[in-house]
Amino acid sequence: MKVYVLVEDYSGYESPFLAQHGVSFLVEKDGKRILFDTGQSAEPILHNMKLLGIEPSSIDYVFLSHCHYDHTGGLLGILKAVGRRIPVIAHPEIFRRHFTMSPYLRSVGIPFRRAEIEELADLYLTPKPLEIVEGIRSTGEVRSREEFERGHLQVYTIKNGQVQEDTIMDDMSLVAKTPEGLVIISGCSHAGIVSIVRHAIRLTGEKRVRAVIGGFHLIDASEERIERTVREFLELGVKEVYTGHCTGLRAEAAFLKAYGERFRKLHSGMVVEFEGD
């Protein structure tokens, strides 16, 4: 199994790859390719794919981790480049109105209407875990969330005409089984990265965690929460950490200190390979 970092906030040192605030991974296993999130726009992803020698037409599935624009904005452009109808897997509430009021009222959700996507692809919307290819499934909703990870993002939605806090229940991840344990891939970890890891272990029955990849959304977290997260990772036996995007410099430094060479900062163009089944 391979994970290609198609776009990330950081492009690396003296790199020809483009960076963008957002995330897009390509997960490859047994000849099938799952595009995990689509950044803010398609252009840097398509540029980086060309450098990596990846044809858009080789993408078999798209998985959207949650509604935010920096994970969904490139979707239409990517689907047009793929050139055929493929499944797009996401949560049923991904098209809800999702916005912030700080510093002003603005939408931060998916910037397309459902009908625009359905013109190009087939939607598979479910809050439940879904096996996409053998050995790789979505986590579904992560309802059991650690108390210390229940932060307040100051994002909102409208239900029955009432403005209410949005708990981002559409936040889902991918989990893959490898001979050395689970590989867990997250977009922003709004459900809490420790909660996601524990959920993946319960879901699969596999206690060994080979690697956790993605944004951990600790950029504004307290030192206490960062330290607790790193400690929980070590206690859970997570072997390797690959993180960036919304994780934040302080949290990345804490993981680097704890994990040493088993920590890698994500960057556009990175390729991570794991043993297959």
N, C-alpha and C positions, 0 to 999 in steps of 0.2 A: 504494500500500500504506500502511495505517495501523497503528500500534501504540498501543493504549490501555493505560495503566497502571491496572488495575482495583483493585489493592491493593499497597501497599508499606509499608516501615517508617515512612516519612515522609509526612505528608499535605499539606505545603506551608504557607505563611504565611497565616493567616486563611482557611483553606480549609473548605468544607462537606463535603469528602470525608473518609472514615474511613481511618485507617492501622492496620496490624497487622504484627507481626513475621512476614514471609512475603512471597510474591510471587504475583501473578497478572496476566498480560497477555492482551489480546485482539488477535490479529493478523488483519487484514482485507485480503483481496486478491481482486479480481475477483468480488465478491459472496459470497465464502466467508469464514467466520469460524472461526478456530482459537483455542480457549481454552488458553493456555499456563500450566499450574499453577493451583492453586486455593487458595492461602493456607492458613491454619490452620482457618478456618471460612467458611461461605458468607455469613453475614449482612453483613459489611462489603462484600464483593464485590457482592452483590445491591443493597445501598444505593447504592454508587458507580455501578453500571450504570444504576440508575434516574436518577441525576443526569445521566449522560451520554446518556440517551435510548436505551439499548440494552436490547432485550428478551431475556431468557434463551433464549427459543425460537428466536432467530436464530443461536445457536451451532451450528455444524455438526460440529465435532471438539473433542476434548480431548486435549492432549498433556501428559504428565507428565515433567518433566525428570529426576526421581530420586525416591527413596522418602521423603524427609524429611517429617515431619508438617507443617512450615510451608509446604510446597508441595503437599500432597495432602489436608490435613484438611478442606477445604471441598468435596471431590469429590461426596459423596453428596447434599449439599444443593443443589449446582449441578445435578446430573443430575435431581433431582426437579423443580427449577424449569424446566429445559429441557422436560420433559414428553414426551419421545419418546426412542427408542433412537438413540444416535449412537456413532460409533467413539471409543474411548479408546485412545490410542497410548502405549505405554510399553515398558520393558525387561522381558524375561521373569523377571528375578530381583527385580522390584520388591516382591514379597510376602514376601521372605525375612525372617527374624528379624534385626532391626537395632537395636543398643542401645549405650548408653554405661554406664560404671561410675563416672563422675565427675559430681557428688559422691556419687551413689548409683546403683544399678542401675535403669535405666528404658529403656523402648522409645522410640526417636526415629524409628521408621519409619512407614510408611503405617498409619493407625489403623483400617483396615477389612479385612475378609476379602474374598478374591477373589469369593466367591459373592455377597456383598452388592452388589458393583459389577455383576456379571453379571446381576443381576435388573433392572438399569436401563439397561445399555449393552452394547456389543459390544467386547470386548477385542482389540486388535491388538498382540501382544507380540512384539517382535523386537529383537535386538541390532544389526541391520544398518540402514544408512540406508534411509529410506522416504519416497518423495515423497507428500505429503499433498494438496496442490493443485499445479497447474502453477507451477513456479518456487519452491516452498517445500518443503524436505525436512528430515527429521531427520538429524542427523549420525551416528546410531548410536553404538556405543561408541567412545571415544577411547582407543585402546590405546597409541599413541605419545605418551608424556608427557615433557615437558621435565624434566631432572634437578632443576633448581632449584625446580620446582613440586611435587615429590613430598613433600608434608608429611604429618604424622601427626595425624589428627583425634581419635584415641582413641575410635573407634567400632568395634564388633565384630559378628560374626555367628557362627553355629554351623554347622559342616559335619561330617558323620559323627560327631556327638556331641562335637566338639572346638570350643572357643572360639578364634576366630582374628580377627586384624585385618581389618576390612572396608575394601577399597580403593575402594568405591563405583563399581564398574564400570558401574552402571546410569546414571551421569551422562551425559545426552545433551542436545543443544541443537537449535535450529532454525536453518537457514540459508536465506536468500531471495536470489534474484538480482534486482538492479535495474539500470537502465541505467548507474548510476554505481558499480556494484560490489556486493559482498555486504553484506547486513545480517544479522548474527549475533546471535541471542537466546539468552541463557543464564540458567539459574535460579540456581545457586550456584557454578558453575565448579569443582566438586570435582576435575575432571580437569585443572584448570589452565587459566586463560583464554588464555594464549599458546598452549598445546597445542591448545586448541579452535579458535582462529583458524587455526593452521597446518593442522589437520586439515580445516577447512572449505575452505581454499584447495586442498589436495590433492584433496578430494572433488569439487569443482566445476570445477577447472582455471582459476578466476577469481582473479587475483592482486590485483585492486583490492578494498579493504575500505571500504565506504561508512560503516558504523557498527557498533559493538559495544554491545549493550544487555543489562543484567542485573546480577546480583550477582557479584562477582569473588572473594569469600571471601579477602580480604586483611586482615581485621580483626585477626588475631593474627600477621600476617606480620612478618618482620624488615624493617628499613629497606632492607637489601640486596636482598631479594626485591621489595619495592615498586618500588625504583629500577630494577631489572632489568626488571620488567614494563612500566613506562612506557617505558623505552628500547626494548624489543622492539616495542611498539605503534608507536612512531614509525618504527622501521626497517622494519616491515611496511607502513607507509603507511596505517594506520588513520586515516580522516579525522575521525570524530566518536566521542565516548564518552558513553554514557548509563548511569550506574551509581548504585548505592545498596545497600540491603539489607545484605548481609554484607561489603561492600567495606571499610568502616571509614573513619573520619575522616582518618587519616593518608594512606591511599591516595587518597581522594577529593581531598585537598589537593594531593597530588603530581600527579594527573591535571589538576586545575584549573590548576596552575602551568605544566604542559607544554602544555596544549591551549587555555587561555584560553576564548574564547567558543565553542569547539568542544567544550567539556565541559558536560554538563548533569546535574544531580543528579536522580535519579528521585523522583517523588512521586505519590501516589494522585491520579488524575484527569488526569494528563499525557497528551497526545495527540501522537504524533510521526508525521509524514507524509513518505513518500518517493515519488518519481516511479515510476509503473508502467511496465511493459514497453511 
